[in-house]
Amino acid sequence: MNVLLVYPRSPDSFWSFKHALPFVSKKAAFPPLGLLTVAAMLPRSWRLKLVDLNVSALSDEELGWADCVFLSGMIVHKDSARRIAQRCAALGKTLVAGGPLFTTGHGEFPEIRHFVLGEAEEMMGELVADLENGTLRATYRSAGWPDVRKAPVPRWDLIELASYVTMPVQFSRGCPFNCEFCDIVAMNGRVPRTKEPAQVVRELEALRRRGWRDMVFLVDDNFIGNRKRTRELLAELVRWRARTGTRMGFLTEASVNLADHPELCELMAQAGFKKVFVGIETPSQAGLEESRKQQNTKRDLAAAVRTIQQAGLEVMGGFIVGFDSDPVDIFRRQFEFIQKAGVVTAMVGLLNALPHTDLYRRLAREGRLLAESCGDNTGAAINFITRLDRDFLIDGYRELMRKLYEPAHYYRRIRIFLRSYRPRGPAARLSGADVRAFLKSLWVLGLREAGRWQYWRFLLSSLFAGPKKFRAAMELSILGFHFRRVATRL
């Protein structure tokens, strides 16, 4: 059987990193881990092709070759996924759709006849048998939470690794916290399920043997959701690094209480972790309590950020505006907090109600829902009736984003970060792409773009920060170019 696996095109957003990709001569930030994992569950006798629309176009010849098309995506991919589904329908192709977009929103795709809802591991045997027998059902849904220890090594051979900036690997699914706006518990459960450390190392070793030497994103919902298992994995990663001499670096997502566990931070640095995304959300205690972000309350969030930075990890922060309790000066407070804490990569979004979240259910009861979420809360869109004036929120959000990424404010924030940052652990590999990116930045940021004088002053001051800090500074300056481009188009 010929199976074509298709991943939709991502829109231009803060998360796409589209405007930073040319600096490193890459086509996309990450490959589609879900499809690569699903591909590994299919019979080896089947012929598989994967098309990531962020890397290459989908041709009629490829669709014509396929006996069946597998389509996956997230809510943000809705429009691109619909176009793919319509092409398949026009050609009479059997299409099976799965992933977060369809798990929560399959009712919006009448042109698709077959869905895999939820995690796929436990139902793949049935799906394969039904495909071979020509008896596909309308829906396949897992009865519980699959054992991730049974997940196979992804089919890295189906992609061109050189097209991507970072490779994704998963250690756990689920999060112990149930924030009102978040759909992780609905999608993956409240009790984190973890792979065996040796299993994760096998996946990394498969990447290493295929020649991957750069960054790896541990895409867990919360990397420290099960701290005991996290310690075991980190110890195994330290041993693997010593055994193989790999220069891979890691980034991940974790809750802010990582700052309460210095031994975990130390292990992460030793294992090669360089960055961690933290959901900070808001400096407003009322907003944290409203959203049930209990792990963030009753603590000095700026101090927690500094603790993590001093442990050798850059903190990438998630922030939200639009809570019912937000005061009218929330934009000023967000700006001042982000600047003071030195959260250089500040992903600020407008609150949106995602399907199956407690927020969605509450707003539905209150009669305040206006539409389904577009999946990109960093766009100027809100899908519910807000307490603060809607136009005031959208205008304030746009102004906040532009102000955050103005060169003067942005470079100042990097300097603040560098003062706290204490690079530790093994150095990440310096590649030819890194050198070329730096040289391109001299032209684009130093000569062509607005803010070039601020760039040169920043560059000169960073030269005295030390090699590891200088590298981080130059990478952040390039990312700022992307964020600035997106912010000015909001």
C-alpha positions, 0 to 999 in steps of 0.5 A: 500500500502507498501511504502519503503523510501530509503536514499542512503549511503553518501561517506566518506567526511568532511560532513559525520563525519564518523570518529567521530561517533564511539566516540559517538557510533552513526551510522550517523550524521543526518537522512533524513529529506526530506523523513521523511517529505514526509512520513508524507504526505502519507495516514495513512492507507499505511504501511511505512518503511524507510531504511537509508543506513548510518544506515543499509543495504537494504535487498532484503526482504525489497525491496520484501515487497514494492509495491513502493520505494521512493528514495531521495538524494543529488548530492553527493549520485549519485553513491549510488542512482544509485545502488539502482535504478538498484536493483529496476529495476532488481526486477521490483519495481516501483520507484519514485525519488525526492530531489536535486539530481534528481531535477537537474540531473534526465536526468542521471538516465534512469533506473528511470521512475518516478520523483518528481522535486522540492518541494513535498508539492503541488503535493503529492495529485496527486502522491498519487492518481496516485499511487492508480490508477496505473497511475503514470506519468513520472514527477511531478513538483510544479508550484510555491514555496509551502507554508511551513506553510502547511508542516506536522510534520516529521514521527520521528517514522520511525527511531531509534533516537539513531542511530543519532548524531543530529536531523534536523528541518526546519524553512525556505526555500530560501535565499535573496542572490544570490551568483554565485556558489550557487544553493539555489535560483534555488532550493528554491527561493530568498524570504525566506518562513518561518513556523509559530513559533508554527509550529516549536515548534510542531516539536520540541515537537514531538521530545522531547516527543519521548525522544530526548534531544540532538542537533537539526540542523535548516537546513535553507538555511539562518536562518536570511533570514527573520530577523523579522520572525527569532526574532519571532521564537527565542522568542517562543523557549525561552518560550518553553525552560522555559515551558518544561525545555528541554536541547536541543541545536541548530545549524544552517546556517546563512550569515555573516551579523548575526554579524551586529545584536547583538540582534539576536545573544543574542536571539539565545544564550538564545534559546540554539543555540551553533553553526552557519555555515557561508559561509565566502568563501575567504579573497580575496575581488576580489573573493567575488566580482566575486562570488557576495558574496556582504554580505561579501564585505566591512567588516572585516570578521575576526572581524565579526567572533569574534563578533559572537564567543563573542556572545556565538556561535561557527562559523563553516566556509565554504571556497572556492578556485578556483575562477578566480580571486584567486591569486597564494598565495590564499592557504597561505591567506586562511590558515592565515585567518582561523588560525587568526579568530579561525574558528576551523571547516573550511570546505574548498572546491574547487569551483565546478559548480553546475547545474542551478547556474549562475556559471554553466551557465557562464562557459557553455557560456565560453566553460569551463565546463568539467563534472557535479559536483560530489556534494562534493567540499571537494574532490580533483575534479574540473569540469571546466577549471580553470584560475590557473593551475588545478594541482596547485589548486588541489595540493595546496588544498590538502596541505592546508587541511592537514596543517589546520588539523595537530594537532599543527595547529588545537589545536592552532586554538581551543585555538584562538577560546576559547579566543574569545568564551563567552559561554552563554545561557542554557547549553546543556545536558551532556550525557553518550555518551559525557562522553564515547566520552571523555574517548575514546578520551584519548585513541585514541588522547592521546595514539594511534594517531600521535600528542598525545603530542600536545593533552595532552598539549591542554587538560591540558590548556583547563582544566583552561578554564571553564566547558563550554569552556572545553566541546567545546574544547573536542568536537572540538578535536574529530571532528579534528580526523575526519577532519584529517583522511579525509584530509590525504586521499585527 
